[in-house]
Amino acid sequence: MKKFIALTAIVAFLFSCNSGDRGELVGAKGKKWYPQKPYGMTLVPGGSFLMGKSDDDFVAVNDAPTKTVTVRSFYMDETEITNAEYRQFVNWVRDSTVRLRLAIMADEVGATPGDAGVGEFAFVDQENEEMTPYQQYMYDNYFGMGEDYYAGRKLNDKVDLIWDTAEYPDEYYSEVMDTMYIPAEEAYNGQRTIDVSKLNFQYTYMDIESAARDKTKRRKDFIKKEELNIYPDTTVWIKDFNYSYNEPMHNDYFWHEAYGDYPVVGVTWKQAKAFCAWRTLYKNSYQKSKKQNFVNSFRLPGEAEWEYAARGGLESATYPWGGPYAKNDRGCFMANFKPLRGDYAADQALYTVEAKSYEPNDFNLYNMSGNVSEWVASSYDPASYDYTSTMNPNVNDPDNMRKVVRGGSWKDVAYFLQVSTRDYEYADSARSYIGFRTVQDYMGTDITLNQNFGDAR
């Protein structure tokens, strides 16, 4: 025992002599980190503001009394998430689903990555000699042990998927692809499309708030799993309006490139949350491949964050551009909404407009009022302003399915465009006038509204 203690002391002494820190407390050093503005986002510098109705609430809802709150710095999408951006998510889920089904088929028929046809899409851990010792250990001890037999298996994303039926490599590939399309008897006009009910996305997250308040449970008890279909509900263009012809919007709005830069709609609150989880996963997969630091999670903004960003630094303003009117000095409308007692065309738009339409506010954020209302992370409680914290206030009750939407839309009157107006919709509901945008926390605390933050962009 004495020899062991002496040896430990010698090793510790030698290590300290050769570490290069001269025995000083210099701190543990990680990878060098540089602040990086996420693509398509703008920095919203933290600060305090008067949240709530600065004028009389003439509709007498009285759910937004004025209070001073402070929010930390964060990045926010300059525009609402567009159809093209959401289609990237949908296509990723589609391709991942196809690759998984092809890999399972290869596994069932005994095909390996070295085989032609469906074998090219086999799990890349089929040939164990190509795995690292760690991958071999995980394969031997964890794969196939959970609820999902194929969880953790690595898909082959190096081979391009084949969509042309004339080029399918074998019958097994054909069988898998056939399962991804609607049945032949449901096709018409020679068009057989992807069965969107197959496009499901699964992700996990940890309920940090519950874990921090309950020390009696184990960590795994707070890890939540979500799985849901992520294709937007295009039928909202029909269901939201009775006795109205909107079939062209139903048929073309989401998938046609003519609407690629328009905000996505027909997305539920839960689907918006899933998009945030995918965006984080997608970015961090790239970061990992480049051996770079992971980024913070993308998420929906809190209600206070949304209102702070919408105001653009203007204190007690009615709209993102100030106000109190919805027109500028040339008589042009400043947003896409329903003005003049229901004249949809008066603002030069019938439905939605491109996400970068109209002038941005002073934080360079477009359409914080009008175009589409936006999901936020907060649950709706008319009394929440009375009991929430004044530091980063947020109420997200998992049992309250009423989720806040902000900003008003192309079908709303000017009252709903006011930055202080609160509204809600149910988390599992989709509408033709509700979209969303995402935020990401800023790392550090040195950026505030009263400081020079240009270098951090």
LINBELMO-V146279 format. One record per backbone hydrogen bond with DSSP energy under -0.5 kcal/mol. NH is the residue of the N-H (numbers start at 1). CO is the residue of the C=O. E is the energy in kcal/mol with one decimal. If there is no record, write none. Layout:
NH|CO|E  NH|CO|E
//
This chain:
5|1|-2.1  6|2|-2.4  7|3|-2.5  8|4|-2.3  9|5|-2.2  10|6|-2.1  11|7|-2.5  12|8|-2.4  13|9|-2.2  14|10|-2.7  15|11|-2.5  16|12|-2.0  17|13|-1.7  18|14|-1.5  19|15|-0.5  24|21|-2.2  26|24|-1.4  41|38|-1.9  42|76|-2.6  44|74|-3.3  45|43|-0.7  46|447|-1.1  47|71|-1.6  49|69|-2.2  51|49|-0.8  51|67|-3.1  53|64|-2.9  58|56|-1.5  60|57|-2.1  67|51|-2.1  69|49|-2.2  69|67|-0.5  70|390|-2.8  71|47|-2.5  74|44|-1.9  75|440|-3.4  76|42|-2.4  77|438|-2.3  78|40|-2.5  81|436|-2.8  83|262|-2.7  84|260|-2.5  86|82|-2.5  87|83|-2.6  88|84|-1.3  89|85|-1.1  90|86|-2.3  91|87|-3.2  92|88|-1.9  93|89|-2.3  94|90|-2.7  95|91|-2.9  96|92|-2.5  97|93|-2.4  98|94|-2.3  99|95|-2.6  100|96|-2.3  101|97|-2.2  102|98|-2.5  103|99|-2.4  104|100|-2.4  105|101|-2.2  106|102|-2.5  107|103|-2.2  108|104|-2.3  109|105|-1.9  110|106|-0.6  110|107|-0.5  111|106|-2.4  115|112|-2.4  119|116|-1.4  120|117|-1.7  121|118|-1.8  122|119|-1.7  124|154|-2.0  126|123|-1.6  128|126|-1.0  130|127|-2.1  131|128|-1.8  136|132|-2.7  137|133|-2.2  138|134|-2.6  139|135|-2.4  140|136|-2.4  141|137|-1.9  142|138|-2.4  143|138|-1.5  144|151|-0.5  145|142|-2.1  149|147|-0.7  151|148|-1.6  153|150|-1.8  155|153|-0.5  157|155|-0.9  163|161|-0.6  165|163|-0.6  167|164|-2.1  168|165|-1.0  174|170|-1.9  175|171|-2.3  176|172|-2.0  177|173|-2.4  178|174|-2.1  179|175|-1.2  179|176|-0.6  180|176|-0.6  180|177|-1.2  181|178|-0.9  182|193|-2.4  186|183|-1.9  187|184|-1.2  188|191|-1.0  191|188|-1.9  192|190|-0.6  193|191|-0.6  195|180|-2.9  196|194|-1.1  198|195|-2.1  199|196|-1.4  200|198|-1.6  201|228|-2.7  203|226|-2.5  205|224|-2.2  207|222|-2.9  208|206|-1.8  211|207|-2.2  212|208|-2.4  213|209|-0.9  213|210|-0.5  214|210|-1.1  215|213|-0.5  221|218|-1.5  222|219|-1.9  223|220|-1.0  224|205|-3.3  224|222|-0.7  226|203|-3.1  228|201|-1.9  230|199|-2.1  233|266|-2.8  234|232|-1.2  236|233|-1.2  237|234|-1.1  238|235|-1.6  239|235|-2.8  240|236|-2.3  241|238|-1.0  246|244|-0.9  249|246|-0.6  250|246|-1.7  251|247|-2.8  252|248|-2.2  253|249|-1.6  256|252|-2.3  259|256|-1.9  260|257|-1.7  262|259|-1.7  263|353|-0.7  264|81|-2.5  266|431|-2.6  266|434|-0.5  267|434|-0.7  269|427|-1.0  270|427|-1.4  272|268|-2.2  273|269|-1.9  274|270|-2.0  275|271|-2.3  276|272|-1.8  277|273|-2.0  278|274|-2.6  279|275|-2.9  280|276|-2.0  281|277|-2.3  282|278|-3.3  283|279|-2.2  284|280|-2.6  285|281|-1.7  286|282|-1.2  287|283|-2.3  288|284|-2.4  289|285|-1.7  290|286|-1.4  291|288|-1.3  292|287|-3.0  298|276|-0.5  299|439|-2.3  301|437|-0.6  304|393|-0.7  306|302|-2.6  307|303|-2.2  308|304|-2.6  309|305|-2.6  310|306|-2.7  311|307|-1.9  312|308|-0.8  312|309|-0.6  313|308|-0.6  314|311|-1.7  315|313|-0.6  317|314|-0.8  318|322|-1.8  319|322|-2.1  322|319|-1.7  323|321|-0.7  328|332|-2.3  331|328|-1.8  334|326|-2.6  337|335|-0.8  338|412|-3.0  339|337|-0.8  339|343|-0.6  342|339|-1.0  343|339|-2.5  344|342|-1.4  346|343|-1.5  347|344|-0.7  348|345|-1.9  349|344|-0.6  355|261|-2.9  357|354|-1.5  361|365|-2.1  364|361|-2.2  366|78|-3.2  370|407|-2.7  371|336|-2.6  372|370|-1.7  373|433|-2.8  374|406|-2.5  375|435|-2.2  376|404|-1.9  377|301|-3.3  379|395|-3.8  380|402|-3.2  381|379|-0.6  384|381|-2.2  386|383|-1.6  387|383|-0.5  387|384|-1.1  388|384|-1.8  392|70|-3.6  392|390|-0.6  398|396|-0.7  400|397|-1.9  401|399|-0.8  403|401|-0.8  403|425|-2.9  404|378|-2.5  405|423|-2.3  406|374|-2.1  410|371|-2.1  412|409|-1.6  416|413|-1.3  417|414|-1.4  418|414|-0.7  418|415|-1.0  419|318|-2.0  421|418|-1.6  423|405|-1.1  425|403|-2.3  427|401|-2.4  429|426|-2.4  434|431|-0.9  435|373|-3.6  439|299|-2.9  440|75|-2.1  441|297|-0.6  442|73|-1.7  444|442|-0.5  448|446|-0.7  449|46|-2.8  451|448|-1.9  453|451|-0.9  456|453|-0.9  457|454|-1.2
//
